[in-house]
């Protein structure tokens, strides 16, 4: 457990540390802002400076180009010899120019290096020619790698005019090694580097080999590092705006950029954020020193103040601990506490007064506790005797109550069973009446069944007679169809003989020649009629045969039906005898049911008297049990009260003993 002295020291030290740390943090924040603004301004100024230097270099090339165009326009000599000689002299004076050339609107092209183009070469389709014509002034092309010189080159071009019209374009290829070296050596801040971008934001100069120009392609700032530096293309150091981002080496850096007016290129610098923070290190060391000195002074002051505050509190604590140990003896060494004029003096005087008051209370308690202990012992003995008597009465009443409750339960069970028996008797009574009703209905339906059976037997007899008549008619029809067959056979025979006679007549007519032609025609018609009759007769014969077949089937079915009707008639007679026996049995059952109904009615009338008697017995038993339970409950309440009184007397005795022991612990 920490002492109050250590707590005071800790609080004062914490307050001092927090105050100094807060002031230091605020100072550091404003210092950081000022240094960052100054450093950013320094880098922006450097960016603008190098922008002006590069712009100046490009303008010298533009001035060279202007002087060449003026020479062309003034001399007005455009033959190859003069132009070649002029280019050679200019190349000697400008060592960073590796090629000069001129192209005309008539596709004529003259190179200062002596290169002669092919016939299909059209200088007007070259980018430098078209851009110069389009701008109508000096243009700077995007840098590219010249394979012959293995250097980065740009093309500077300007149109030639005559009478206000463009007649050609002069161009020259310039090596930009000077610009490359200038930007690579530029370090406005330690560990910083410079970069150069063309008008398409492609890198011309950069320390990272991956971003440097190559033969096949240029590297665009928007397409590197997943586009993290795309905002770099929008920066302008003229308004001191910078970009803070991670660079290719994964370090946090500040980027600045300035545009080159003549070519629309831009130059910029990348500076590690750590370099901007280095001037702050001395400030941090100074702040830490101030904090350490402040902490030491705060601890010394806190120790002194803690001692002055804690000494009176420690004395009061010692006095309170003696009071806690029940030591109330008077001592003079604590009188100095009351002399303090602050809150500790008030607390000290209050504790001394409390001890005196406690001393007086303990003396009075010692006198009273002895008398209370004596009287509590007397009360305790009397209550024990009373409790024993009431417990004996309670036991007797409990046994009586249990007997009454059992008697009431038995009467209640008997009443419930009798109620159940009464319900069963009602159900039986209703059932017997229903059985009697259903038996009478069965007897009536049986009589109807017998009458219906007799009518059915008569109908079957009539049906049997009609079937026999129908059989005779079918047999007669069968005989008639046989006669039709014989007639058909006769017709068939006559038709065949007629056909033969017609054939013979035709033969005789043919022998007679012209005289027998008429007879031959008649004979032919007779023969056709005979053949037609023969065909019709055969069709009739087929139909008659089918009719005979159906008649035979009908006769067989009639014979079978007659047999079945006879069997059904015999079965109906047997059923009629069974119905007679059932009717006699139903009459006997109805007589027995009437006897059963009379007996059930008698039982139903007797059970009401028995039920009334049982209910009376059950009510008396329940009243007796309830009265006994009330008596038992009253006795139990008296027992509980006396036990509570007895327990209270015992507790009072124990409390008095405990109080006496506690009072004796005090030292007076």
C-alpha positions in Angstrom: 0.0 0.0 0.0 1.5 3.4 -1.0 1.9 6.1 1.7 0.2 9.5 1.3 3.7 11.0 1.0 4.5 8.9 -2.0 1.1 9.7 -3.5 1.7 13.5 -3.1 5.1 13.1 -4.8 3.6 11.1 -7.6 0.8 13.5 -8.3 3.1 16.6 -8.3 5.6 14.8 -10.6 2.8 13.7 -13.0 1.3 17.2 -13.1 4.7 18.7 -13.9 5.5 16.1 -16.6 2.1 16.5 -18.3 2.4 20.3 -18.3 6.0 20.2 -19.7 5.1 17.5 -22.2 2.1 19.4 -23.3 4.0 22.6 -23.8 6.8 20.7 -25.6 4.3 19.0 -27.9 2.7 22.3 -28.8 6.2 23.8 -29.4 7.2 20.8 -31.4 4.1 21.0 -33.5 4.6 24.6 -34.5 8.3 24.1 -35.0 7.5 21.1 -37.2 5.0 23.1 -39.3 7.5 26.0 -39.7 10.5 23.8 -40.6 8.3 21.7 -43.1 7.1 25.0 -44.7 10.6 26.3 -44.9 12.0 23.0 -46.3 9.1 22.7 -48.8 9.7 26.3 -49.9 13.4 25.6 -50.3 12.7 22.5 -52.5 10.1 24.4 -54.5 12.6 27.2 -55.1 15.2 24.7 -56.2 12.7 23.1 -58.6 11.8 26.6 -60.1 15.5 27.4 -60.3 16.3 24.3 -62.3 13.2 24.8 -64.4 14.6 28.2 -65.4 18.0 26.8 -66.1 16.6 24.1 -68.4 14.3 26.6 -70.0 17.3 28.8 -70.7 19.2 25.9 -72.3 16.2 25.1 -74.5 15.7 28.8 -75.5 19.3 28.9 -76.7 18.5 26.0 -79.0 15.3 27.9 -80.1 17.4 31.0 -80.8 19.8 28.9 -82.9 16.8 27.6 -84.8 15.5 31.1 -85.3 18.8 32.3 -86.7 18.9 29.4 -89.1 15.4 30.1 -90.3 16.2 33.8 -90.8 19.4 32.8 -92.7 17.3 30.6 -95.0 14.6 33.2 -95.6 17.2 36.0 -96.1 19.6 34.2 -98.5 16.7 32.5 -100.3 19.1 29.8 -101.5 17.6 26.4 -101.3 19.9 24.3 -103.4 21.4 21.2 -101.9 25.1 22.4 -102.1 24.5 25.7 -100.2 22.3 24.1 -97.6 24.7 21.2 -97.0 27.6 23.7 -96.6 25.6 25.8 -94.2 24.6 22.8 -92.0 28.3 21.7 -91.8 29.4 25.1 -90.5 26.6 25.1 -87.9 27.4 21.6 -86.7 31.0 22.5 -86.1 30.0 25.4 -83.8 27.3 23.4 -81.9 28.8 20.2 -80.5 25.6 19.0 -78.8 23.7 19.1 -82.2 24.2 15.8 -84.0 22.1 16.4 -87.1 20.5 19.2 -89.1 18.0 18.9 -92.0 15.4 20.7 -94.0 12.2 19.5 -95.7 10.1 21.3 -98.3 6.5 21.1 -99.3 7.6 19.5 -102.6 9.0 16.5 -100.6 12.5 17.7 -101.1 14.7 16.7 -98.1 18.4 17.8 -97.5 20.4 16.5 -94.5 23.6 18.1 -93.1 25.0 14.6 -92.5 24.8 13.7 -96.2 22.0 11.2 -95.8 20.0 10.8 -99.0 16.4 9.5 -98.4 14.7 6.8 -100.6 12.2 7.8 -103.3 9.2 7.0 -101.2 10.4 9.1 -98.2 7.9 12.0 -97.5 9.3 14.5 -95.1 5.9 16.1 -94.7 4.6 13.0 -92.9 7.2 13.1 -90.2 6.1 14.2 -86.7 8.6 17.1 -86.5 7.4 18.5 -89.8 3.7 18.2 -89.0 4.1 19.6 -85.4 6.1 22.6 -86.6 3.6 23.4 -89.3 0.7 22.9 -86.9 2.2 25.2 -84.2 3.7 27.6 -86.8 6.7 28.1 -84.5 9.5 26.4 -82.7 8.7 22.9 -81.4 10.5 20.5 -79.1 9.8 16.8 -79.7 9.6 14.1 -77.0 13.0 12.7 -76.2 14.1 9.4 -77.8 17.1 7.2 -77.9 19.3 7.6 -81.0 20.7 4.2 -81.7 23.6 5.5 -83.8 25.0 7.8 -81.0 23.4 5.7 -78.2 22.3 9.0 -76.5 19.0 10.6 -75.7 18.0 13.1 -78.3 15.3 15.7 -78.9 14.3 17.3 -82.2 14.0 21.1 -82.4 12.1 22.4 -85.6 10.6 25.6 -87.0 8.8 26.3 -90.3 10.3 28.5 -93.2 8.0 31.0 -94.7 8.0 32.9 -97.9 5.5 35.6 -98.6 3.6 34.5 -95.5 3.3 30.9 -96.7 5.2 27.9 -95.2 7.5 26.4 -97.8 9.4 24.0 -95.5 10.6 23.1 -92.0 14.1 23.2 -90.6 15.0 20.7 -87.9 17.9 19.7 -85.8 18.6 16.7 -83.4 20.1 17.8 -80.1 21.7 15.6 -77.5 20.2 16.2 -74.0 23.2 14.9 -72.0 23.7 18.3 -70.5 20.2 18.3 -69.1 20.5 14.7 -67.9 23.8 15.6 -66.0 22.3 18.8 -64.7 19.3 17.0 -63.2 21.2 14.0 -61.9 23.7 16.2 -60.0 20.9 18.4 -58.5 20.6 17.7 -54.7 18.9 20.7 -53.0 18.6 18.6 -49.8 20.7 15.7 -48.7 19.6 12.2 -50.0 17.2 13.9 -52.5 17.2 13.4 -56.3 15.9 15.2 -59.3 13.7 14.0 -62.2 12.8 15.4 -65.6 9.5 14.8 -67.4 8.5 15.5 -71.0 5.2 17.0 -72.2 3.6 13.6 -72.0 4.7 13.1 -68.4 7.2 10.4 -69.5 10.5 10.2 -67.6 13.5 11.7 -69.3 15.8 11.5 -66.3 15.3 9.4 -63.1 17.8 7.6 -60.8 15.8 4.3 -60.9 16.8 2.3 -64.0 13.3 0.8 -64.3 11.9 4.3 -65.0 14.7 5.5 -67.3 13.9 5.7 -71.1 14.6 2.6 -73.2 14.8 2.0 -77.0 11.4 0.4 -77.2 9.4 2.6 -74.8 9.2 5.4 -72.3 7.9 5.2 -68.7 4.9 7.3 -67.8 4.6 8.7 -64.3 0.8 7.7 -64.2 1.6 4.0 -64.8 4.3 3.3 -62.2 3.7 2.0 -58.6 0.0 1.3 -59.2 -0.6 5.0 -60.0 0.5 6.3 -56.6 2.4 9.2 -58.2 -0.3 10.1 -60.7 -1.0 13.4 -58.8 2.6 14.4 -59.4 1.7 15.4 -63.0 -0.7 18.0 -61.5 1.8 19.7 -59.1 3.1 23.2 -59.6 5.8 24.6 -57.3 4.7 28.2 -58.0 2.0 27.8 -55.3 4.3 25.7 -53.0 2.1 22.6 -53.4 3.9 19.3 -52.8 2.9 15.6 -52.9 3.7 13.3 -49.9 3.8 9.6 -50.9 5.9 6.5 -50.8 8.6 6.3 -53.5 10.0 3.3 -55.4 12.3 2.5 -52.5 9.2 2.3 -50.2 10.3 5.4 -48.2 8.0 8.3 -47.4 9.1 11.3 -49.5 8.0 14.8 -50.5 7.7 15.5 -54.2 7.7 18.9 -56.0 7.5 19.8 -59.7 7.9 22.9 -61.8 6.9 23.4 -65.4 9.4 24.4 -68.2 7.5 27.1 -70.2 9.2 26.7 -73.6 8.7 22.9 -74.0 5.9 22.2 -71.5 8.3 19.7 -69.8 8.7 19.7 -66.1 11.5 19.2 -63.5 11.1 18.1 -60.0 12.7 16.8 -56.8 12.0 13.9 -54.4 13.2 14.5 -50.8 12.9 12.0 -47.9 10.6 13.2 -45.1 13.4 12.1 -42.6 15.6 14.9 -44.1 13.0 17.5 -43.3 12.7 16.2 -39.7 16.4 16.2 -38.9 16.4 19.9 -37.7 13.8 18.9 -35.2 16.1 16.4 -33.5 17.9 19.2 -31.5 14.6 20.6 -30.5 13.5 17.2 -29.2 16.8 16.8 -27.2 16.2 20.3 -25.7 12.6 19.4 -24.8 13.7 16.1 -23.1 16.4 18.0 -21.1 13.8 20.5 -19.9 11.5 17.6 -18.9 14.2 15.8 -16.9 15.2 19.0 -15.0 11.6 19.8 -14.3 11.0 16.3 -13.1 13.9 16.4 -10.7 12.8 19.8 -9.3 9.3 18.6 -9.0 10.4 15.5 -7.0 12.4 17.5 -4.5 9.6 20.0 -4.0 7.1 17.1 -3.6 9.2 15.4 -1.0 9.3 18.5 1.1 5.6 19.3 0.7 4.7 15.7 1.3 6.5 15.6 4.6 4.8 18.7 5.8 1.4 17.4 4.8 1.8 13.7 5.8 3.3 14.1 9.3 0.1 15.3 11.0 -1.9 12.7 9.0 0.4 9.9 10.2 -0.1 10.9 13.9 -3.9 11.0 13.4 -3.7 7.5 11.7 -1.7 6.1 14.7 -4.4 7.5 17.1 -7.2 6.0 15.0 -5.4 2.6 14.9 -5.2 2.6 18.8 -9.0 3.4 18.9 -9.5 0.5 16.4 -7.7 -1.8 18.9 -10.1 -0.6 21.6 -7.4 1.2 23.5 -9.0 4.3 25.0 -6.4 5.1 27.6 -5.4 8.8 27.8 -2.0 9.9 26.4 -0.4 13.4 26.2 1.8 12.8 23.1 -1.2 13.4 20.8 -2.2 16.8 22.2 0.0 18.5 19.6 -2.5 17.3 16.8 -5.1 19.7 18.1 -2.8 22.6 17.7 -2.8 22.5 13.8 -5.0 25.2 12.3 -5.8 23.4 9.0 -8.1 20.4 8.3 -5.7 18.0 10.0 -6.2 19.8 13.3 -10.0 19.6 12.9 -9.7 15.8 12.3 -7.3 15.4 15.2 -9.6 17.2 17.7 -12.6 15.2 16.4 -10.8 11.9 17.0 -9.7 12.9 20.6 -13.3 13.9 21.4 -14.6 10.6 19.9 -12.3 8.6 22.2 -13.6 10.4 25.3 -17.2 9.8 24.3 -16.5 6.1 23.6 -14.9 5.8 27.0 -18.0 7.1 28.8 -20.3 4.8 26.7 -18.3 1.7 27.5 -18.4 2.4 31.3 -22.2 2.6 31.2 -22.5 -0.6 29.0 -20.5 -2.6 31.6 -23.0 -1.8 34.3 -26.1 -2.6 32.2 -24.9 -5.8 30.6 -24.6 -7.7 33.9 -28.3 -7.0 34.9 -29.5 -7.9 31.4 -27.6 -11.3 31.5 -29.3 -12.2 34.9 -32.9 -11.5 33.7 -32.4 -13.3 30.3 -31.4 -16.5 32.1 -34.7 -16.5 34.1 -36.8 -15.9 31.0 -35.0 -18.6 29.1 -35.8 -21.3 31.8 -39.6 -20.4 31.9 -40.0 -20.5 28.2 -38.4 -23.9 27.9 -41.0 -25.4 30.3 -43.9 -23.8 28.4 -42.6 -25.1 25.1 -42.5 -28.7 26.3 -46.1 -28.6 27.5 -47.4 -27.2 24.3 -45.5 -29.7 22.2 -47.3 -32.6 24.0 -50.7 -31.0 23.3 -49.8 -30.5 19.7 -48.8 -34.2 19.2 -52.3 -35.3 20.5 -54.2 -32.9 18.3 -52.1 -33.9 15.3 -53.1 -37.6 15.7 -56.8 -36.7 16.1 -56.6 -34.5 12.9 -55.0 -37.3 10.9 -57.8 -39.7 11.9 -60.5 -37.2 10.9 -58.8 -36.5 7.6 -58.5 -40.2 6.8 -62.3 -40.7 7.6 -63.2 -37.7 5.3 -61.1 -39.1 2.5 -62.8 -42.6 2.8 -66.2 -41.0 2.7 -65.2 -38.8 -0.2 -63.9 -41.9 -2.2 -67.1 -43.8 -1.5 -69.2 -40.8 -2.7 -67.1 -40.5 -5.9 -67.4 -44.2 -6.7 -71.2 -44.1 -6.1 -71.4 -41.2 -8.5 -69.5 -43.2 -11.0 -71.8 -46.2 -10.5 -74.8 -43.9 -11.0 -73.4 -42.7 -14.3 -72.9 -46.2 -15.5 -76.5 -47.1 -14.5 -77.8 -44.2 -16.6 -75.7 -45.3 -19.5 -77.0 -48.9 -19.1 -80.6 -47.7 -18.9 -80.2 -45.7 -22.1 -78.5 -48.5 -23.9 -81.3 -51.1 -23.0 -83.9 -48.7 -24.4 -81.9 -48.2 -27.6 -81.5 -52.0 -27.9 -85.3 -52.5 -27.5 -85.9 -49.8 -30.1 -83.4 -51.3 -32.6 -84.9 -54.9 -32.0 -88.4 -53.7 -32.8 -87.1 -52.0 -36.0 -85.2 -55.2 -36.9 -88.4 -57.2 -36.4 -90.3 -54.8 -38.7 -87.6 -54.9 -41.3 -87.5 -58.7 -41.2 -91.2 -58.9 -41.9 -90.7 -56.5 -44.9 -87.8 -58.7 -46.1 -90.0 -61.8 -46.0 -92.8 -60.1 -48.1 -90.1 -58.8 -50.5 -88.7 -62.3 -50.8 -92.1 -63.8 -51.6 -92.7 -61.1 -54.3 -89.2 -61.9 -55.7 -90.0 -65.6 -55.9 -93.2 -64.9 -57.8 -91.3 -62.6 -60.2 -88.7 -65.3 -60.8 -91.5 -67.8 -61.6 -93.0 -65.4 -64.2 -89.5 -64.8 -65.6 -88.9 -68.5 -65.9 -92.1 -69.0 -67.8 -91.3 -66.1 -70.2 -87.8 -67.6 -70.8 -89.3 -70.9 -71.7 -91.7 -69.2 -74.2 -88.7 -67.2 -75.6 -86.7 -70.5 -76.0 -89.5 -72.0 -78.0 -89.7 -68.9 -80.3 -85.9 -69.0 -80.8 -86.0 -72.7 -81.7 -88.8 -72.0 -84.2 -86.8 -69.1 -85.6 -83.8 -71.5 -86.0 -86.0 -73.9 -88.0 -87.3 -71.1 -90.2 -83.7 -69.9 -90.9 -82.9 -73.5 -92.0 -85.8 -73.4 -94.5 -84.4 -70.0 -95.8 -81.1 -71.8 -96.4 -82.8 -74.5 -98.5 -84.6 -71.9 -100.6 -81.3 -70.1 -101.2 -79.7 -73.3 -102.3 -82.6 -73.8 -104.9 -82.1 -70.2 -106.1 -78.4 -70.8 -106.5 -79.0 -74.0 -108.5 -81.5 -72.2 -110.8 -79.0 -69.3 -111.3 -76.3 -71.8 -112.3 -78.6 -73.6 -114.8 -79.7 -70.2 -116.2 -76.1 -69.2 -116.7 -75.4 -72.5 -118.6 -78.5 -72.0 -120.8 -77.5 -68.4 -121.6 -74.0 -69.7 -122.5 -75.5 -72.3 -124.9 -77.8 -69.7 -126.4 -74.8 -67.4 -127.0 -73.0 -70.3 -128.8 -76.0 -71.1 -131.0 -76.5 -67.4 -131.8 -72.8 -67.2 -132.9 -73.4 -70.1 -135.2 -76.5 -68.5 -136.7 -74.4 -65.5 -137.8 -76.1 -62.2 -138.5 -79.6 -63.7 -137.9 -78.6 -64.7 -134.3 -77.1 -61.4 -133.2 -80.2 -60.1 -131.5 -80.7 -63.4 -129.7 -77.0 -63.3 -128.7 -77.5 -59.9 -127.0 -80.5 -61.2 -125.1 -78.6 -64.4 -124.1 -75.7 -62.2 -122.8 -78.1 -60.1 -120.7 -79.7 -63.3 -119.3 -76.2 -64.7 -118.5 -75.3 -61.4 -116.6 -78.5 -61.5 -114.6 -77.9 -65.1 -113.8 -74.3 -64.3 -112.5 -75.7 -61.3 -110.5 -78.4 -63.5 -109.0 -75.7 -66.1 -108.1 -73.6 -63.4 -106.4 -76.6 -62.0 -104.5 -77.6 -65.5 -103.5 -74.2 -66.2 -102.0 -74.4 -62.8 -100.0 -77.8 -63.8 -98.7 -76.5 -67.2 -97.8 -73.7 -65.6 -95.7 -76.1 -63.3 -93.9 -78.5 -66.2 -93.2 -75.6 -68.3 -91.8 -74.6 -65.3 -89.5 -78.3 -65.1 -88.3 -78.4 -68.9 -87.7 -75.1 -68.5 -85.7 -76.6 -65.7 -83.5 -79.8 -67.7 -83.1 -77.9 -70.7 -81.9 -76.0 -68.5 -79.4 -79.2 -66.9 -78.2 -80.8 -70.3 -77.7 -77.8 -71.5 -75.7 -77.9 -68.3 -73.5 -81.6 -68.9 -72.9 -81.0 -72.4 -71.8 -78.3 -71.2 -69.4 -80.5 -68.4 -68.1 -83.3 -70.8 -67.5 -81.0 -73.0 -65.5 -79.7 -70.0 -63.4 -83.2 -68.8 -62.7 -84.1 -72.2 -61.4 -81.1 -72.2 -59.0 -81.9 -68.6 -57.8 -85.5 -69.6 -57.2 -84.3 -72.5 -55.0 -82.0 -70.1 -53.1 -84.8 -67.7 -52.5 -86.9 -70.4 -50.9 -84.0 -71.2 -48.5 -83.6 -67.5 -47.7 -87.3 -67.2 -46.9 -87.0 -70.0 -44.4 -84.0 -68.2 -42.8 -86.0 -65.0 -42.5 -88.8 -66.9 -40.7 -86.2 -68.2 -38.1 -84.7 -64.7 -37.6 -88.1 -63.2 -37.0 -88.9 -65.7 -34.3 -85.5 -65.1 -32.6 -86.0 -61.3 -32.6 -89.4 -61.7 -30.9 -87.6 -63.8 -28.1 -84.9 -61.1 -27.7 -87.4 -58.3 -27.4 -89.2 -60.2 -24.5 -85.8 -60.6 -22.6 -84.9 -56.9 -23.2 -88.2 -55.7 -21.7 -87.4 -57.7 -18.6 -83.9 -56.2 -18.5 -85.3 -52.6 -18.8 -87.6 -53.2 -15.8 -84.7 -54.3 -13.6 -82.5 -51.4 -14.7 -85.2 -48.9 -14.0 -85.6 -50.3 -10.5 -81.8 -50.0 -9.8 -81.8 -46.4 -11.1 -84.5 -45.4 -8.7 -82.7 -47.1 -5.7 -79.3 -45.6 -6.3 -80.6 -42.0 -5.6 -81.4 -42.8 -2.0 -77.9 -44.5 -1.5 -76.1 -41.5 -3.1 -77.9 -39.0 -0.7 -76.9 -41.0 2.4 -73.2 -41.2 1.3 -73.1 -37.5 0.6 -74.4 -36.7 4.1 -71.7 -38.9 5.7 -69.0 -37.3 3.5 -70.0 -33.8 4.5 -70.0 -34.6 8.2 -66.5 -36.2 7.9 -65.1 -33.2 6.1 -66.5 -30.8 8.7 -65.0 -32.9 11.5 -61.6 -33.0 9.7 -61.7 -29.2 9.1 -62.4 -28.5 12.8 -59.6 -30.8 13.9 -57.2 -29.2 11.5 -58.1 -25.7 12.8 -57.4 -26.8 16.4 -54.1 -28.4 15.3 -53.1 -25.2 13.4 -53.9 -23.1 16.5 -51.8 -25.4 18.7 -48.9 -25.3 16.2 -49.1 -21.5 16.1 -48.8 -21.4 19.9 -45.9 -23.9 19.8 -44.2 -21.7 17.2 -44.7 -18.6 19.2 -43.3 -20.2 22.3 -40.4 -21.6 20.4 -39.8 -18.1 19.0 -40.0 -16.6 22.5 -37.6 -19.3 23.8 -35.2 -18.8 21.0 -35.4 -15.0 21.5 -34.6 -15.5 25.2 -31.6 -17.7 24.3 -30.4 -15.1 21.7 -30.8 -12.4 24.3 -28.7 -14.4 26.7 -26.0 -14.9 24.0 -26.1 -11.3 23.0 -25.8 -10.2 26.6 -22.8 -12.5 27.0 -21.2 -11.2 23.8 -21.9 -7.6 24.9 -20.2 -8.3 28.2 -17.2 -9.8 26.5 -16.9 -6.8 24.1 -17.2 -4.3 26.9 -14.4 -6.1 28.7 -12.1 -5.7 25.7 -12.0 -1.9 26.1 -9.0 -0.5 28.0 -10.2 2.4 30.1 
